[in-house]
Amino acid sequence: MARFYASIEGNRGTATRMGSAASGISAHPRGWDLGVEVRGYPEGEHDAFSVWISGGSHGATTDFLIAEVVETDTRGVRRLVLRAADGGFNTYYLQRDRTLTSKEEGGTVY
Protein backbone atom coordinates (compact mmCIF):
# COMPACT_ATOMS: atom_id res chain seq x y z
CA MET A 1 0.00 0.00 0.00
CA ALA A 2 1.31 3.45 -0.90
CA ARG A 3 1.97 5.94 1.84
CA PHE A 4 2.45 8.84 -0.58
CA TYR A 5 0.71 9.79 -3.81
CA ALA A 6 1.60 12.51 -6.31
CA SER A 7 0.17 13.84 -9.55
CA ILE A 8 1.56 16.21 -12.15
CA GLU A 9 -0.01 17.70 -15.25
CA GLY A 10 1.59 18.94 -18.47
CA ASN A 11 1.10 18.95 -22.23
CA ARG A 12 0.87 15.11 -22.27
CA GLY A 13 -1.88 15.01 -19.64
CA THR A 14 -1.71 13.86 -16.05
CA ALA A 15 0.73 11.36 -14.56
CA THR A 16 0.57 9.90 -11.07
CA ARG A 17 3.07 8.12 -8.88
CA MET A 18 3.03 6.37 -5.52
CA GLY A 19 5.72 6.20 -2.86
CA SER A 20 6.22 3.94 0.12
CA ALA A 21 7.52 4.84 3.57
CA ALA A 22 10.91 3.52 2.44
CA SER A 23 11.05 5.41 -0.86
CA GLY A 24 9.22 8.62 0.05
CA ILE A 25 8.13 10.73 -2.90
CA SER A 26 9.36 13.82 -4.70
CA ALA A 27 8.30 16.16 -7.48
CA HIS A 28 10.53 18.70 -9.21
CA PRO A 29 8.73 21.05 -11.61
CA ARG A 30 11.21 23.49 -13.14
CA GLY A 31 11.98 25.89 -15.91
CA TRP A 32 15.41 26.56 -17.35
CA ASP A 33 16.69 28.70 -14.49
CA LEU A 34 14.33 28.15 -11.55
CA GLY A 35 12.49 25.25 -10.01
CA VAL A 36 10.84 23.97 -6.87
CA GLU A 37 11.24 20.47 -5.48
CA VAL A 38 8.83 19.00 -2.95
CA ARG A 39 9.96 15.92 -1.03
CA GLY A 40 7.61 13.76 1.04
CA TYR A 41 8.98 11.46 3.70
CA PRO A 42 7.87 9.76 6.93
CA GLU A 43 8.84 11.32 10.21
CA GLY A 44 8.09 8.53 12.64
CA GLU A 45 4.42 7.69 12.22
CA HIS A 46 3.64 11.08 10.67
CA ASP A 47 4.06 12.61 7.22
CA ALA A 48 6.45 15.44 6.47
CA PHE A 49 7.22 17.50 3.36
CA SER A 50 10.09 19.80 2.52
CA VAL A 51 10.11 22.49 -0.18
CA TRP A 52 13.33 23.41 -1.95
CA ILE A 53 14.22 26.07 -4.53
CA SER A 54 16.43 24.69 -7.29
CA GLY A 55 18.41 26.13 -10.17
CA GLY A 56 16.07 24.66 -12.79
CA SER A 57 17.19 22.52 -15.71
CA HIS A 58 20.48 24.38 -15.97
CA GLY A 59 21.27 23.57 -12.34
CA ALA A 60 22.72 27.04 -11.86
CA THR A 61 22.33 27.02 -8.07
CA THR A 62 22.44 24.57 -5.20
CA ASP A 63 19.08 23.51 -3.79
CA PHE A 64 17.95 25.74 -0.92
CA LEU A 65 15.45 24.60 1.74
CA ILE A 66 12.64 27.16 2.12
CA ALA A 67 9.93 25.32 4.07
CA GLU A 68 8.96 22.18 5.93
CA VAL A 69 5.44 21.03 6.70
CA VAL A 70 5.22 18.44 9.46
CA GLU A 71 2.30 16.68 11.10
CA THR A 72 3.41 16.91 14.70
CA ASP A 73 1.02 14.73 16.68
CA THR A 74 -1.95 12.37 16.49
CA ARG A 75 -4.46 15.25 16.63
CA GLY A 76 -3.46 16.21 13.10
CA VAL A 77 -1.61 19.38 14.05
CA ARG A 78 0.03 20.97 11.02
CA ARG A 79 3.30 22.72 11.79
CA LEU A 80 4.82 24.89 9.09
CA VAL A 81 8.47 25.84 9.38
CA LEU A 82 9.57 28.63 7.03
CA ARG A 83 13.10 29.80 6.38
CA ALA A 84 13.47 33.50 7.11
CA ALA A 85 15.55 35.89 5.00
CA ASP A 86 18.28 35.84 7.66
CA GLY A 87 18.60 32.05 7.32
CA GLY A 88 16.76 31.28 10.56
CA PHE A 89 13.47 29.43 10.73
CA ASN A 90 10.02 30.59 11.91
CA THR A 91 7.38 28.10 13.05
CA TYR A 92 3.66 28.58 12.38
CA TYR A 93 0.58 26.47 13.05
CA LEU A 94 -2.31 26.09 10.63
CA GLN A 95 -5.60 26.81 12.42
CA ARG A 96 -8.97 25.27 11.54
CA ASP A 97 -10.05 28.59 9.95
CA ARG A 98 -6.98 28.34 7.69
CA THR A 99 -5.08 31.17 9.36
CA LEU A 100 -1.49 30.82 10.49
CA THR A 101 -0.48 31.62 14.05
CA SER A 102 2.90 31.59 15.70
CA LYS A 103 1.82 29.25 18.48
CA GLU A 104 -0.26 26.13 18.94
CA GLU A 105 -3.54 27.18 20.52
CA GLY A 106 -4.61 24.12 22.49
CA GLY A 107 -6.62 21.81 20.30
CA THR A 108 -7.86 24.44 17.82
CA VAL A 109 -5.27 23.65 15.19
CA TYR A 110 -6.08 21.60 12.13
N, C-alpha and C positions, 0 to 999 in steps of 0.2 A: 504494500500500500504506500502511495506517495505521501510524503509529509509536506512537500512544497509543490506548487503548480504555477506556471508562468505562461503568459500569452503575449504575442507581439504581432503587430499588423504592419504590412507594407504593400508595395505594388503587386506582390504575388498572393495577397490575401493574408489570412491569419495562420500562425503556427503556434502550437502549444508544446510545452515540455513539462516533465515531472522530475522532482528530485527527492531523494531519500534523506534521512537524517545523516547518513554517512556522506552523501555527495553534496548536500546543500543544493542551492540553485543560484544562478546569476544571469543577468541580462545586461548587455552593453550597447545601447543605441548610441550612435556617434556620427558626426559629420567629419569633414577632413581635419579640422583643427580643434574640435571640442566634442566631448562626449560625457556621458554619465553612466556609471556602472552601479547596479544595485545587486547586492549579494545577500542571499538568505541562508541562514544557518541556525542550528539548534543551540540554545544556551540552556543547558540542563534540560528540563522538561518543557521549556518555553521557546517560542520563536523569536528570532532577532533578525534585523536587516540593517545593512550599512549602505550608505550612499557615497559614492566617490566621483570626483571630477577627473576626467582623463584628457589626454592630449588628442583625442580623436584618432582617425585612421593613420595620420602621420606620426602619432606617438611623440609629439613635440614636448610634452611635459610628463613628469612622474605623476602617478595617481595621487590624489589628495583627498583624504577623508573629510567629508563635510557634515555628515549626520549619521546617527544610529537611532533606530527605533527598536525598543526592547519591551517585551511583555514581562513585567517584573514579578507578578505573583498570580495565584490561582483565581483572584477576583477579576482578572482581565485588565489590570491596570496597564495603560500604555504610557511608557516613558520615552520621551524624545530628547536625545542629546544632540545639540547643535554646536558645531565648531564656531567660535567667535573670531572676529577679524584679528584679534591679538594672539590667536592660536590656542586659547583656552577653550573650555567647553561649558555650555550652559544647559541645564536640565529643565525640561518642561513636562507637564502632565496634561494629557488630553482629557478634558471634562466631557460629561455626557452631552452637554449642549454644544459640543465641538469647539469650545474655546480652549486656549492654552493658558495654564497658570504655572507659576514657578514653584509651586509646592503641591504635594498630594493632599487633598482635602477630604480626609476620612471617608472612604466609601463612595464618594460622589464621582470618582473618575471612571471613565469608560475604557 
